[in-house]
Amino acid sequence: MSILEDLSSDHERVYGLQNLLISHATGGNGSDTDYVSLRHWMINHKNLSAIVPSFIRTNRDLHQFWQYIKLKFGTYAERRSYIYQEFQPLLDYTESRGGVPSEAGISEVLKGFNEDGVHLAWQKALDRRSNDPEGAITSARTLLEATCKNILDESQVTYKPNIELPELYKLVAERLNLAASQHTEGVFKQILGGCSGVVSGLGSLRNKIGDAHGQGKVAVRPLPRHAELAVNLSGAMALFLVSTWVAANEKNDK
């Protein structure tokens, strides 16, 4: 029986991989076969892939992991603390089924809203995170642009063909009563202002390090974790906009 069959739940598998790595990092002899199986399962898991520690992505077997961990930390205590810290988001999520935006949940909502444009952009962003961070960041921006344009089209609100993402989002926010200027309560103004900042930041990030523009000799290369952040933020914002749009329509239909 393989370790994936022996450990039946997601939480057990994450916990098992954590313990295997701690053992190997502190003088034990972990099973390389078990590591490879658990690693492959984790980085291909539709809900866990976004929060997999970067060192698991880059170390394909226990030999590579050993070379990495022994150079990074000199003591067993430091190694244990580091691995515990890196695995905490995974353990929290698998224990409570929460803590990060659910890729499956976002996919379901976006597919129902617009399968060919919005959902396709989301899937491209997810698929490119590990192997093509620049492309993932560009797809994250495309997701927000497609979401905003579809909402405006459905609302029969016109916009310029070459409109920039921040202005596009501003039109949608005003249409959905999500602009900070439309609220007086301080906490709402702060949160909605933060949403606007996230959208503007994703637009700027794509312009600077995405694959939509050529770069000079001193190029900034995004890492998979940067792509994961951009994709997660864009997915959360797209879900928020679509959910708000759907709720507004349902309210008007009553």
JOHUGI-V383790 format. One line per field, one symbol per residue. psi: psi as a letter, one per 30 degrees, with the letter a starting at -180 (. if undefined). burial: # if it has 16 or more other C-alpha atoms within 10 Angstrom, else .. A space follows every 10 residues. Layout:
psi=???
burial=???
This chain:
psi=klffeejfle eeeeeeeeee eeeefhfljl jeeeeeeeee eefgkfffef gkkefeefjf lfeeeeeeef fekfleeeee eeeeeffeee eeefefhafl kjeeeeeeee efejeedeee eeeeeeffee fieeeeeeee eeeeeeeeee eeeffhkllk egkleeeeee eeeeeghgke fglfkeeeee eeeeeeeeee eeeeeeeega gfkllaeikj jkleeeeeee eeeeeeeeee eeeeeeeeee eff.
burial=...#.....# ########## ##.###...# ...###.##. ###...#### ###..#..#. ##..##..#. .....#..## ..##.##.## #.##.....# .##..##.## #.#...#### ######.### .######### ########## ##........ ....##.### ###..#.### .......##. .#..##.### .##.###### #......... .#.####### #####.###. ##.##..... ....
